[in-house]
């Protein structure tokens, strides 16, 4: 059994491109090995900033290819087609034969069993795999046509301790690897993976990303334990840093304590987002003036440590200057400056948006019984921090800085928090705003964006969503659901459309209101799937939902999902199923309006009365509806339908009586479909 080693050596590739390329390459090679029926013990992929490495263990040197029949063209085709088939498989016409299957009579050839060298197939697999990589960002360099994430410099290929020779673009594979460190270049001939890994380790290069991550984490834990810091780190940043170093060495660095006076979010953003450093918290979760740096080599003379300290303090000095200057700028007076910031060229400026939000604050405050004046102030200043130098330098802190500015200028906590929280949620697992002022501003902000882009007909598609409207829609729905809000979105959308019209925005989509409500329904499906609601229940509820009460829709799904798994639910569904099957067999139109005068048996009258009793439960006002009680009420139908089916002949000889009984059953089905479309549930 043989070992195969491939190294693709390039200039430094960014972390996300590395991870993507490694995962893609593993899947491509696995699939092609399976396709070629090559057995192997294990396949490992490793990556570092400059290397993408493939290791396949225990591959046989030779592979037996079993004999097989290959189907050709149908018997009776023109001679040229048959000749093409013969040439393609390098056989003579004497070797073809005819065979019939369920699709007709065809020409076939039978290949002979043969043995081939694994290395020949490996070359084909590797070339197919690396040329199939889909780089999110790629480069073409020099005067060649090769495309790679960053310029590809060298290819090492070893099979069974020997050089595996092939070409990829302008590069020929070699039997040696390269190390370039500290202005010194080393070349080393390689015979196997063990030799290769040892050579790189001797030169301070760890190719196994799991080993690098483990080394970083162990250093973090030791440092935190010794200095009494909390070992709580961003896993996303850890993953990124793991893929930008080859020999991780963790350093503890500090900065001047005076910078702790500025908001902690600025410091964290400086360290984490701008420098890829790890902030440190004390045992009480307070930010300290220490941070961790993952360097790519040891720092015996503290040069790296001092350099990083200077960089961080320079950035924090700028941030403190901006903070001292910006916090005193009146947020109300900053509103006018928003006229210089474009929201979107077809939807006006940020100032235009804040004016729409201020106007939208009126109907939503009436509906949710919130202080209108306070909400209008929050809407007006919600974007004022975008004018600040701090947000210009730290755009990821929009809203957060607005909150600090508001507090510094004497606005109350609810209003200040609304400025920060109206951007929430920012992702699937992100929390939603919970205070009335905050969630109201968040709803109208998201709604304004959705309405605007739908009006100018720049809607999201399955492949493109440049304005993050999908996230806005899901965020809006989550706020409604998680705050238990009954809100008339249709009215708000209609009001919002008028505001755009008043600002003379060019309307390109007259169906925006309907399309946006339909889009929200589609996004609701995503939320319900996350809650493990059965697909047929989701489709049944969405199909029957004609209103704009999405809390209502959510509650129905949660309840019906529990309901149909219990006997009470199964019995109700079986009653519906029996009635629906009878009605569906009829060709004639049945409306569901029986005539009580035509009832001949008590069972008909009693069922009719029970259906009407259930229908009354549907007429309760929105704020007093209890869907659990309604489902219990609906489940009372089973004994009445059983009695009806046991004692009443639906297909009566009298056509009027027969039709009236069908109308009664249709009335039953229609009533239940007011809850959700029961006919869409699986098994019905």
N, C-alpha and C positions, 0 to 999 in steps of 0.2 A: 504494500500500500504506500502511496506517495502523498507528499504535501505540496500544496500550491500556495505561493506567496506573491502578492501583487502590491506594489506601492506606487501611488500616483503623487508625485512631489511637485508642489506648485508654490507660487507666492501666497502670502497669508490670505486665507479665506475667512470672511466674517462668520461668527458663530451659527446664525440661523441657516446660512447656506451650507455650512459643514454638516449640520444635523440632518437637513433635508437630503443632501447628496448621499450621506451614509445610509439613511433609511431606504431611499430609492434604490441604491445600488444593491443592498441586501435582498430586497424583494425581487429585483430584476434577475439577479444571479440565481436565487432559489428557484424561480419559475423556469428559467432556461435549463438548469440542471435537471429538474424534474421532467421537462419536455424532452430532453435528450437521454433520459433514463440513466443518468450517472448517479451511482450510489456513493455516499460519502458519510463520514462520521459526524463532522461538525463544520459549520460555516460561521466565522467571526469577522466582524468589521470594526476597525478602529479608526479614530481620526484625531488629528491635532491641527493647529492652525495651518500647517503647510503640508500635511500628509493625509491621504485617504488610503487605508490599508485593508486588503482582503486576505484572509487566511482560510484555506479549505484543507481539512485533514482527512487522511485515509481515503484517497481516490485511487481506484485501480489504474494501473498503467495502460491496460487494454480493456476495451469494452466490446462485448458481443452484441451485434445487432441482429435480432431475430428476423427470419424471413417473414414477409408480409405481402398481402395482395393490395395493389394500387388500382383503384377504379379510374378508367379513362372515359372517353366520350361514348355517347349512346351508339349502338349499332345502327348503321344507316347514314351516319354523317358523311359529309364530303371528304374526299381523300386527303385534302390539305390539313384538315383538323386532325385526322388520325396520324398523319406523318409528323405533325407538330408534337403530339403526345409521345410518339416513339422516340423522336430526337431528344425531347426533354428528359427522358429517362435512360437515354443511351442504350437502347435495346434494338433488336431487329424485329421485323414484322412476324418472323417465325415464333417469337417468344410471346406474342399476345394471344389471348384466348377470350372467348365470349362466355358471359355468365349472366343469369337472370336473377333479379331481385324484385321486391315489391314495386319498384319504380320503373321496371322495364329491363331490357337486355342491354348490357354494356360490354365494352372491351376492358380487359384487365391485363395486368402483368404481375408476375410474382418475383419479388426480389429474393436473392439468395442470402442465406445466413452468412454473416461475415464478422471479422474482428478488426477493430480500428484502434488507433492510438488515442488515449484520452487527451493528450496534449493538443491534438488537432481540433478537437471539439472545444477544449478550454479556450483556445485562441478565439474561436468564433463566438463563444459565450461572452468573453470579456469585451471584445470589440463591440458586440451588439449592446451590451449593458452600458458601457461608458458613453457610447454615442447616443444612447436613449435617455440619458439624464436630463431632467427638465430643470434648468437653472432659473430661479426667479430673476436674477440679474447675472448676465454673463459678459464675457469680454472676448474680443478678437484682437490679437496683437501681432506686431511685426508684419511680414508680408505673406503670412500663411492664412489658411481658412479655418483653422482649428478654433472651436468655441469652448470655453471653460469658465468656471466661476471667477478665477483669477488666472493669469498666465501659467500654463502647465510647463514645467521645466524638465522633468525627467520621469521615466517609467522603469521600475524594477519588476522583473517577472522571473520567478524561479519555480520550476516543477521537478520534483524528484532530485533535488540538489543540483540541478543543471539549469542553465539559462534557457528560458523559453522566448524564442525570438519572434517578434512581430512588429509591425509598424502601425502607428496611430497618427494620422496627419503627417506632420513633418518629423515626428519623433520616432526613433527606434528604441525598443525595449533594451534594457541593460541588465547585467548581473551585479550591479553595484549601486549603493545608495550614497547620499550626500548629507553632510552636516555642515551648516554654515552658521558659525557663532563667533561673536567677538572679532569680526573681520578675518576669521580663519576658516578656510574651506577644507573639509576632509572627505575623501572618497574611500569606500570600503567594499571589497567584493564579498558577496553574500552567498551562502550555500543553503541556509534554512532559516526558519523563523526564530529559533532560539538564538542563533548567532546574530541575527538582525536586531532582535530586541535587546540583547546584551550590549551590542555596539552603541545603540541609541541611548540606553540607560547610562552607559559609561560617559556619554557626552551630555548628560542631564536632559534627556528627552524621554518623557513618559508617554507612550503612544496610546495606552489604555485610558480612555476618558473616565471610566469608573474608578480607576486607581487614582487619577488626579483629583477627582471629586472627593474621594475618601480622605486623601491626604489633606486637602483644604479643610474639610469638616473637622477632622481630628485636631488640626491646629487651632481652629476656631474654638472648639470645646475646651481644650487645654488652657488657652488664653483667658477665656471667659471665666473658667473655674478659678484660675489663679488670681484674677483681678476683680472677681465678683461682678462680672457683667452678665446680662441675660443672653443665653445662646439662642436668640430668635432672629433668623435671617431670611431674607427674600430668596425663596427657592428658584425663582425665575432668574434673579441676578447671579445666584450661585451657578446655575446651568450655563449662563452666558460666560461668566468668568472662567469656568472650567474649560471652555472651548477657545479661550484666547491666550492661554499659557501652556507651555510644554513641560515646565519644571516649576510647579507652584511653590512659592515661599511666602508665608503670611507675616506681615509686619504690622505692629501696633503703632499708630501715628496719632498725635494730638494736635489741636489747634487752640488758639487763645480763647480763654473762657469768656471774654467780653462778647464774643459772637453768639453766646447762648441767650443773649437778650432779644435777639430777633426771633420771629416765629419759627418753631421747630421744623415746620414743613419746608421752609426755605433751605435749612441746613441739610435735611434728609434728601431733598431734591438735588442739591449741590453735590452731595456725596454719592448718592445712589444713581440718579439718572444721568448726571453730567460727567461723573468721574469713574463710575463703576466701583465705588468703594462701599464698605459695609458700616453703617452707623452703629454705635454701641449704646445700649440702654443700661441703666443701673437696675438694681433689684426691685425698685419701685416704678419701673417703666418710664423713668425720666431720661431724656436724651442727655448724653454726656459729651464732653469735648474730645472724645477718643473715637477713632474709627480704624477699621482693618483694611489693609491693602494687600491684594494678592499679586506679588511681583513674579517676574519670569526667571528670576535668579536670586541667589543669596545677596545680602546687603551688609557685608562685614564692616564697611566703612560708614554706614548710615547715610550714604549719598542718596539712595532711592527714597528713604524715609524723609530726609530733609527736603528733597525736591518736591515730594507730594505734599508736604506740609505747606511749602511756599505757594504751590498752586491753589490749594484749598483756601488758605487765608486770603489770597488775592481775590478769589471769587467771592468769599464771604464779606470781604471789605467792600466790594462793589455792591453786593446785595444789601449790606447795612446802610450804605449811602442812599440807595434807592428807597429802602424801607423808611428811613427817617424823612425823606423828601415826600414820598407818595402818601404816607398815612395822614398827612395834614391837609391834603387836597380834598376839598369839599366834594363828596360824591354827587350831590345834586347838580353842582356847577359843572361836573365832568360830563354830564349827559349830552350837552351840546357838541362836545368833541367827538361823540360817537358818529356824527354825520360824516366824518372823514374815514370811517372804517366800513368797508363793504361787507355786507352779509353774504350776498350773492348778486352778481351783476343784474340778473333779471328780477330780483326780489328786494332791491334797495339796500340801504345801509343798516348797520346795527341800531342806529337811532330810530329808523323806521320800524324795526322789529320791536324795540322797547315801547314805542308808542302803541303798536298793536297789542302788546302784552298788557299795557296799562288799561286799554279799552276792554280786553278780554277778561280782566280782573273783575269787571262789574257783573257779568252774568254768572261767572263761576262762584263769586262770593255770595250772590243771591241763592244759588242752588245749594251750596254747602254751608250756608249760614256762617260766613266768616266776615270779620271786620273789613269792609270794602276799602276804606281810606288806607288802612295799613297795608292791604294787599296791593293797592295801586302804587304806594311808595316803594314797596319791595320790587314790583315789576319795573318801575322807573329806574331804580339804581342797580338792578340785577346784573347789568353788563358794564357798569361804570369802571370797574377795575381793568377793563381791557385797554383803557387809555394810559394806564400806569407803566412806568419804566420797568417795575418789577415783573409784571406779567409779560411785558415785551421780552424780558430776559428769561423768564420761567413760564412759558405759555401753559405748561401742565398744571400750574397753580391758579388758573382762572377760577373765580368763584371763591376759592380758599382765601386769596388775598383780599377779595372784596369783603369777605366776612370780617377780617381783621381791621380793614379800613373803617367799616361800619361801626364796629365796637369802639375803635379809637375816637370816633366822632360822635359817640353818645347814642347811637341807635340801640334799641333793646335787643335782647338775645334772639327772640323769635325772628325778628326781621333780619338780623345779621346772619343767622343760620340759614335763612331762606336764600340769601345771596349765594352761599356756599353749596347748599344741598339741592338747588334746583337743577343742577347738572346730573344728579343721581337718578336712576342707577346707571353706572358706566359699564356694566357687564352682567352676565347671567347670574353670577354669585354675589354681585354688589348689592349692598342694602338699599332699600328705597327710603325716601324721606318720610318721616312719621308725623311731623307737626303740620297742622292745617295750612299755615302760611307757606311752608316749604313745599308740601305736595301740590298745593294749588298752583304755585308759580311753575313748578316742574311740569305739571300737566299742560298748562297753556303754552309753555315754551316749546314743548315737544309737538303739541298740536299745531302751533303756528308753523313750525318747520315742515311738518307733514302736509298740511294744507297748501302751503306755498309751493312746494315742489310738485305736488299733484296738479295744482292749477296751471303751472307752466309746462306740464306734461313731461317732467323729468323724473319719472317714477323708477323705483328700483326694479331690477330684473333678477332672475335666478342666478345670474353670473356677475352682475355688477350692482354695486350699491355705494357709489362714491360719496354720498352725503350721509351715510350711516342712518338711513331712514328705518331700516329694519330694527336696529337697536332702539331707536326712538319709539317706534310702535310698541315693541315688547316692553320697554321701560314704562310707557304710559299705561299699558294694560296691567303690568305688575303693581303699579302704584294704586290703581283702582281696586284691584283684587286684595292686595295686602293691607289696604286701609279700609276695606269693606265699604267702598263708596258707591252709592247709587247715583249715577250721573248721566244726564242726557247729552251724550256726545254728539248726536246728530245736530242738536240745537247749537252747540258750541262751534261745530264745524261750519254750519250755515252762517253764524255770526262772524266767524273768522274770515270766510270768503268775502263778506261785505266789507270788512276792514281792508282787505287787499284791493278790492274794487275802488274804495275811497282814496287809496294811495295811487290810483291809476296804474296798477300793475297789469301788464298785458296778459289776459286770460287766454290760454290755449287749449284748455280742457274743460268743457262745460259739464262733463260727467264726474268731476273731481269728488263731489260729496259721496256719491254712490261707490265709486271706485276705492275711495279711502276707507269707507266702512267695510267693504269687501276685503280690503287688504288687512284691516285689523282683525277680521274673522280668521283669515289665513294665519296670521301671527298668533292668534289665540290657540290654534292647533298646536303650535310649538310649545306653548306653556302647558297645555293639557297633556301632551306627550311626556314632558318632563315630570309630570305628576303620575305617570304610569296609568293613565286612563286608556282603556281599550280603544283601538282605532275605530271600530264600528260605532262605539258610543259617541266619539268625537264627531264623526261624520253625521250621525243621526241628529245630534244636537245642533251642529252648525247648519245643517240642511234645513232645519225647521225654525232657526232663529231669524226673525225678521226685524227685530228691534235694534236698539243701540245700547242695551243694558248688559254690559259684559260681565259685571259681577253676577248677575242673574244667570248668565250662560255658564259661568265657572261653577257656581253652586250646584246647578243641575247636573253637571258632569260628575262632580265629586260624589253626589248622592246616588245617582243612577248606577255608578260604577260599583258602589257597595250593595245597592238594592238588588241588582240582577244576580248577584252571587248567592243570595239567600233564597230560601223556599218561598217566602212571601213574594219576592220579585219574579221568580221562575213561574209561579202559579198565575200571576197577573199577565205575564208575557204569553203563557200558553193560551189564556183566555182570548187575548188580542189576536194571537196567531190563528186560532180556530175561526174567529169572526172574519178576519182579513182574508183568509183563504176562500171562504164562501163568497164574499163580495167580489174578489178579484176574478172569479170564474165567470162572472156575468159580463156579457158584452155591452149591455145597456148602461147609460149614464145613471149613476146613483149619487144623489146629493147629500144624503144624511139628514133628510127632513121627513120623518114619519108622521103620519096622521093618526092621532090618538083615537079617532072615531072608528078606524078600521081594525083596532085591536080586538081579537076574539077570545083570547085566553089571559088568565091572570098573570102568567109568567111574562107575557109581553108588557103588560101594564107596569108590573113591578120593576122589570128591567129598565123600562123607559123612565120611571120615577127615579131609579137609582142613578142613571146616567145624568139626569137633570140635577140631582143632588151633588154629584161630582163636579158638574159644570159650574155650579154656584161657587165652588171653592176656587175656581180659576178667576173669578171676578173680583177677588179681594184686592184692595189697593196695594201698589208696589211696596210701600214701606211696611205693610203688615203681612206680606206673603211669607209663608213658612213652607218651604218645599218638602221638608221631611214629613210634615203633617199631610201635605197634599198627596205625597206618594202613598202614605198609609191609607188615606181616603180612597185613592185609586185602586189599591189592593183589595178593597172590600167588594169589588165587582165580581170576583171569581164565583162565589156560590150562586149569584144571580144569573150569570151566563150559563153555569152548569145546569141550573134548573130550567132555563130557557131551552138549551140544546137537548135536554133529556125529555122534555114534554111538548115542545113546539116543533111542528114540521114546517121548515122554512119554505120548501117548494110546494106550497099549497096549490090545490087544483084551481082555486080562484086566483086569477092573475093579479088582481088588485091587492089581495091579502098577501100574496107572495112578495110583490114589489114593496109593500109597506114593511114587511119583516126585513127585507134586504136594506131598506132605508134605516131601520132601527139599528141594524148591525153596523152600517156605515156611520151612523151617528156616534156609536160607541167608539169606532176607530178614529173618527175625526176628533173626538173629545180627548182621547189619549195622545193623539199626535200634536195637540196643543202644548204638551209638555216637552217631548222630543219626538222625532219621527220614528216611531217604533218599527216601522216596516224596514228601516235601514239596519236594524240590529242583526247581527249574524245569527243564523239558525232559524230565522223567522220566514 
